[in-house]
Amino acid sequence: MKIFFGFILCASLFWSCNNNGPDVSNIKVQLKTMRFEKGLFNIDTANFSQNLDKLIAAYPSFGENFLSTILNADPKWSADSTAAYVHGFTTAYKPVYDSVAAVFKDFSKYEDEIIQAVKYVKYYFPNFKDRNKIITYIGPLDGYGDILSDDAFIIGLHHHLGKNFSLYKSTLVQETYPDYISNRFTPNYIVVNCMKNVMNDLYPEKMDDKPLVQQMVEKGKRLYVLSKLLPQTDEYMLIGYTKEQLKAVYEHEQAVWALFVQNNFLQTIDANIIKNYIGESPKTQELGEASPGNIGSFAGWQIVKKYMQKNPATTLQQLMNADDETIFANAKYKP
């Protein structure tokens, strides 16, 4: 089945943000932002090794991981060798730091967004483990981005400089983060990535050997919850589409569903088929060149929406713990 997605803007209804959500104004959240990258890129080079040690010591849960995991410095190296390696990184990445300093001169807007989202997390999931700080950093462009640790939201600002940031187009970065991913390397995705990490912390994914429809529903559950944690965020950002892509997918929702039904894909456990519809990809081959990937997650999201419409008393915790096949059967989704 071949369906060509044409993104022609029109005046029809457009899916954008959700609603305002419940009142969480009385929920207390305290997060302190610490700008690790400022300390790193402004180390006095007169005594770089000693000053680096002081900086790492000031970030007891993050500093050593930054060196060993993010920068891949060998723990067996001498202090001088590690310092030389880090100094080489800061020298090479000075243009990235300059861009970060300009874009994120004031981080308060993003701190406020994370705090508000965490309030929703605590409202819906009271047992969520509190984090007490936000740590911003700069790492290799082809490496890690946003991370959730035991005590901090860790934000890789090098992955939020805007989709047109020139270095994202380099071969090194494109090999790891092609355009359909790096197009989301914008400041507005900071809070979205943080909440995705929260979801993975609360409910680690276990998708092995599940039929495609169950994996679709599982992804849909996460997107549904994400929409409740970020009620003022546009839907297209939650799934990682462009505005035009999401609009077109909704307009072709029946065709999207027919792709799975007519090809008898729903109960398949063939990993080669499943990977075509779940997870990051530039497009869905059967739907045309302009279509987005991850179309199975979109369909799963619509199934979960239908299920929650029929079961409005279901809490988000109950939803996440519900059996995926039961959700599918109960929803009776048919666009």
C-alpha positions as MATLAB code, in Angstrom:
seq = 'MKIFFGFILCASLFWSCNNNGPDVSNIKVQLKTMRFEKGLFNIDTANFSQNLDKLIAAYPSFGENFLSTILNADPKWSADSTAAYVHGFTTAYKPVYDSVAAVFKDFSKYEDEIIQAVKYVKYYFPNFKDRNKIITYIGPLDGYGDILSDDAFIIGLHHHLGKNFSLYKSTLVQETYPDYISNRFTPNYIVVNCMKNVMNDLYPEKMDDKPLVQQMVEKGKRLYVLSKLLPQTDEYMLIGYTKEQLKAVYEHEQAVWALFVQNNFLQTIDANIIKNYIGESPKTQELGEASPGNIGSFAGWQIVKKYMQKNPATTLQQLMNADDETIFANAKYKP';
ca = [
       0.000    0.000    0.000;
       1.432    3.339   -1.061;
       0.002    6.602    0.214;
       1.677    9.883   -0.575;
       1.641   12.500    2.115;
       1.336   16.004    0.709;
       1.826   18.770    3.218;
      -0.515   21.457    1.894;
      -1.384   24.015    4.529;
      -5.070   24.720    4.852;
      -7.453   26.362    7.261;
      -8.695   23.148    8.824;
      -8.425   22.269   12.484;
      -4.826   21.908   13.599;
      -3.675   19.788   16.521;
      -1.498   21.883   18.795;
      -1.208   22.065   22.547;
      -3.299   20.172   25.078;
      -5.160   21.828   27.959;
      -3.927   23.596   31.036;
      -3.959   20.492   33.238;
      -4.814   20.230   36.948;
      -3.929   22.907   39.485;
      -0.451   22.069   40.786;
       0.365   25.475   42.263;
       0.544   24.095   45.814;
       3.060   21.383   44.938;
       6.543   22.366   46.048;
       9.508   21.725   43.764;
      12.972   23.093   44.429;
      15.568   22.879   41.688;
      18.837   24.784   41.563;
      20.523   25.280   38.197;
      24.293   24.788   38.110;
      26.164   25.848   34.953;
      28.985   23.308   34.736;
      29.987   24.449   31.242;
      30.715   27.969   32.485;
      33.120   26.646   35.076;
      34.766   24.285   32.602;
      35.318   26.726   29.757;
      36.499   29.501   32.064;
      39.132   27.540   33.986;
      42.282   29.557   34.570;
      44.770   27.867   32.250;
      47.715   28.979   34.406;
      47.049   25.981   36.632;
      44.556   24.002   34.577;
      45.003   20.604   36.258;
      44.468   21.891   39.805;
      41.532   24.073   38.819;
      39.938   21.195   36.927;
      40.165   19.063   40.069;
      38.383   21.801   42.029;
      35.618   22.000   39.452;
      35.102   18.229   39.402;
      35.005   18.183   43.206;
      32.271   20.837   43.166;
      30.072   18.404   41.188;
      30.495   15.187   43.208;
      27.872   13.108   41.401;
      28.449   14.505   37.922;
      32.082   15.560   37.577;
      33.728   12.156   37.402;
      31.015   10.846   35.088;
      31.569   13.834   32.819;
      35.233   12.927   32.475;
      34.906    9.157   32.122;
      31.535    8.671   30.426;
      30.854   11.845   28.464;
      34.419   12.738   27.453;
      35.699    9.133   27.572;
      38.802   10.068   29.550;
      40.580    6.940   30.748;
      40.492    6.706   34.593;
      43.998    5.184   34.417;
      45.471    8.367   32.980;
      47.583   10.620   35.154;
      46.062   13.883   36.349;
      48.224   15.816   33.903;
      47.165   13.629   30.973;
      43.502   14.024   31.870;
      43.920   17.789   32.214;
      45.627   18.004   28.820;
      42.837   15.971   27.250;
      40.116   18.170   28.781;
      41.993   21.327   27.811;
      42.109   20.061   24.237;
      38.345   19.544   24.335;
      37.614   23.042   25.661;
      39.898   24.566   23.049;
      38.255   22.696   20.184;
      34.758   23.381   21.482;
      35.186   27.078   22.222;
      32.888   28.007   19.274;
      30.190   25.714   20.710;
      30.592   27.318   24.119;
      30.306   30.792   22.603;
      27.039   29.768   20.935;
      25.734   28.240   24.157;
      26.649   31.383   26.088;
      24.639   33.457   23.620;
      21.578   31.201   23.386;
      21.450   30.363   27.098;
      22.671   33.567   28.663;
      19.578   33.281   30.856;
      18.459   29.738   31.648;
      15.606   30.731   33.979;
      12.871   30.126   31.376;
      13.906   26.499   30.988;
      14.350   26.043   34.718;
      10.777   27.258   35.210;
       9.497   24.854   32.544;
      11.217   21.886   34.192;
       9.905   22.871   37.623;
       6.344   23.143   36.306;
       6.623   19.756   34.588;
       7.982   18.139   37.751;
       4.957   19.465   39.625;
       2.762   17.493   37.250;
       4.990   14.460   37.723;
       4.539   14.660   41.500;
       0.792   15.194   41.100;
       0.338   12.072   38.980;
       3.211    9.985   40.391;
       3.679   10.918   44.086;
       6.427    8.328   44.549;
       8.700    9.998   41.987;
      12.142   10.489   43.514;
      12.917   14.184   43.928;
      15.903   15.669   42.135;
      17.312   18.837   43.643;
      19.298   20.397   40.821;
      19.670   21.003   37.130;
      23.180   20.687   35.736;
      23.949   22.123   32.314;
      27.030   21.041   30.385;
      28.660   20.871   26.952;
      29.876   17.550   25.610;
      30.863   16.086   22.232;
      28.290   16.905   19.565;
      28.080   13.257   18.529;
      27.761   12.062   22.123;
      25.330   12.204   25.022;
      22.639   14.852   25.388;
      20.081   15.124   28.197;
      20.385   12.708   31.104;
      18.489   11.977   34.312;
      20.739   11.012   37.224;
      19.787   10.045   40.777;
      19.892   13.647   41.939;
      19.818   15.909   38.874;
      18.353   16.775   35.515;
      21.466   16.985   33.333;
      21.064   19.103   30.213;
      23.468   18.870   27.268;
      23.207   22.393   25.910;
      25.286   21.437   22.874;
      22.167   19.578   21.657;
      19.858   22.595   21.929;
      21.416   25.282   19.748;
      18.734   25.275   17.037;
      18.274   22.979   14.063;
      20.260   25.297   11.780;
      23.379   25.323   13.961;
      26.116   24.782   11.393;
      28.067   22.076   13.218;
      25.010   19.811   13.311;
      25.447   19.463    9.559;
      28.982   18.102    9.869;
      29.649   14.513    8.809;
      30.690   13.581   12.357;
      27.356   14.633   13.832;
      25.206   13.464   10.926;
      26.513    9.915   11.305;
      24.987    9.800   14.792;
      22.237   12.403   14.592;
      20.908   12.836   11.037;
      18.655   15.769   10.192;
      15.401   14.111   11.232;
      16.861   13.903   14.748;
      19.016   17.042   14.912;
      16.044   19.094   13.714;
      14.841   18.655   17.298;
      18.062   20.075   18.751;
      16.323   23.254   19.867;
      15.875   24.923   23.261;
      12.167   24.032   23.337;
      12.977   20.329   23.520;
      14.814   20.636   26.849;
      11.732   20.055   28.990;
      10.360   17.415   26.575;
      13.563   15.382   26.836;
      13.583   15.781   30.606;
      10.081   14.349   30.899;
      10.870   11.493   28.521;
      13.773   10.623   30.802;
      11.432   10.797   33.794;
       9.064    8.362   32.094;
      11.910    5.945   31.382;
      12.988    6.236   35.014;
       9.495    5.553   36.358;
       8.715    2.824   33.833;
      11.782    1.292   32.179;
      10.871   -0.069   28.765;
      10.801   -3.844   28.271;
       9.742   -4.462   24.688;
      11.549   -7.680   23.814;
       9.475  -10.311   21.990;
       6.183   -8.398   22.298;
       3.906   -8.286   19.246;
       3.899   -5.043   17.321;
       0.498   -3.892   18.580;
       1.603   -4.254   22.201;
       4.727   -2.237   21.487;
       2.577    0.375   19.744;
       0.296    0.639   22.771;
       3.264    0.820   25.135;
       4.686    3.740   23.161;
       1.231    5.282   23.053;
       0.884    5.069   26.825;
       4.116    7.012   27.229;
       3.049    9.681   24.765;
      -0.316   10.009   26.496;
       1.328   10.457   29.890;
       3.842   12.874   28.402;
       0.948   14.998   27.158;
      -0.341   15.211   30.743;
       3.060   16.146   32.162;
       3.419   18.843   29.477;
      -0.171   19.992   28.908;
       0.821   23.213   27.170;
       3.304   21.601   24.773;
       2.296   21.003   21.162;
       1.639   17.366   20.320;
       4.046   17.360   17.389;
       6.928   18.011   19.783;
       5.968   15.121   22.037;
       6.323   12.598   19.221;
       9.132   14.463   17.447;
       7.322   15.332   14.227;
       7.117   18.681   12.497;
       3.819   20.574   12.659;
       3.156   19.724    9.035;
       3.906   16.041    9.524;
       1.521   15.686   12.455;
      -1.210   17.536   10.609;
      -0.839   15.244    7.600;
      -0.764   12.095    9.736;
      -4.052   13.069   11.385;
      -5.555   13.772    7.962;
      -4.460   10.291    6.826;
      -5.192    8.501   10.103;
      -7.414    5.890    8.436;
      -4.687    5.059    5.929;
      -2.100    4.782    8.698;
      -4.256    2.270   10.538;
      -5.026    0.374    7.323;
      -1.285   -0.115    6.833;
      -1.171   -2.294    9.954;
      -4.526   -4.034    9.539;
      -4.417   -4.881    5.844;
      -0.874   -6.247    6.096;
      -1.662   -8.302    9.228;
       1.169   -6.595   11.089;
      -0.502   -6.077   14.474;
       0.430   -9.438   15.996;
       3.755   -9.879   14.249;
       6.830  -10.483   16.367;
       9.190  -10.125   13.411;
      11.819   -7.658   14.628;
      12.616   -6.574   11.076;
       9.007   -5.496   10.540;
       8.623   -3.925   13.965;
      11.678   -1.714   13.603;
      10.122   -0.137   10.503;
       7.282    1.326   12.569;
       8.587    1.808   16.102;
      11.366    4.215   16.990;
      13.471    6.769   15.154;
      13.449    6.716   11.374;
      13.345    9.349    8.637;
      10.081    8.169    7.051;
       7.547    5.372    6.712;
       8.311    3.830    3.339;
       4.756    2.749    2.533;
       3.368    6.216    3.243;
       5.623    8.167    0.935;
       8.755   10.298    1.068;
       7.197   13.125    3.075;
       5.790   10.904    5.814;
       7.398   10.723    9.269;
       8.821    7.623   10.887;
       7.712    6.114   14.200;
       4.202    5.798   12.784;
       3.437    2.837   15.050;
       3.868    5.040   18.109;
       1.424    7.543   16.631;
      -1.178    4.796   16.091;
      -0.560    3.460   19.590;
      -1.122    6.955   20.976;
      -4.524    7.132   19.288;
      -5.448    3.713   20.682;
      -4.600    4.875   24.189;
      -6.573    8.097   23.735;
      -9.613    6.039   22.734;
      -9.112    3.735   25.717;
      -8.905    6.661   28.139;
     -12.027    8.217   26.621;
     -13.874    5.005   27.456;
     -12.238    4.683   30.886;
     -11.950    8.275   32.188;
     -11.527    7.221   35.825;
      -8.268    5.426   34.997;
      -5.281    7.102   36.643;
      -2.007    7.504   34.801;
      -0.414    4.985   37.134;
      -3.173    2.491   36.358;
      -2.745    3.185   32.658;
       0.979    2.520   32.748;
       0.434   -0.724   34.658;
      -2.416   -1.921   32.439;
      -1.918   -4.816   30.043;
      -1.200   -3.541   26.531;
      -3.302   -6.164   24.762;
      -6.225   -5.438   27.100;
      -5.991   -1.728   26.287;
      -6.041   -2.509   22.564;
      -9.039   -4.829   22.848;
     -10.993   -2.440   25.055;
     -10.289    0.655   22.973;
     -11.820   -0.832   19.811;
      -9.919    1.809   17.889;
     -11.134    2.318   14.336;
     -10.410    5.741   12.801;
];
